[in-house]
Amino acid sequence: MEQQGQPEKKEKKSLALNVVSNKQHKGFGAGTIDLSQVSCVIIDAGVAYIDDGAMHAKSKVERGIKFSPNKEDTPNGRQCWIVWVAVERGENGTNYAGATACEMWIDTEARRGWKILADHVNKLDHAIKRRYNLGELSAEEKTAFRKLLIEHNEEWWNNSSDELKQALEA
């Protein structure tokens, strides 16, 4: 039996930082960082793949891992990378406008890991500001990352700067 006259209860929205939004807004919260044009690439054991879960430290390799700022706490870890990739539409079309690599070490068996959160945040900021910082990647990792970018969208790769292409020469 349906009750009439009862107003629907509205759920109260809590204040939260929405980091994946393309809405333009003014007022409270204006000036927050817009991450709608940023994606995350994981490079693990020479294989690069897109995993936007990394935006919230919930990528496939990070899930279930307890991170420490002390590298000694992960003695049997393997080196993995998160690469923040910013995409923008320019005069010549959409392109990969910024890319920065952040190191982390993961020991899946022990469920332990190492990363410096401040470094990840700073490098995310550098990618958003259209910078490239890929010098720490090995030749194998650069090749895997370059291959992923081209396979994902060759037109974007072709529209990207020579700086990015040179940074990924193995």
Disulfide bonds with the S-S distance in Angstrom:
none
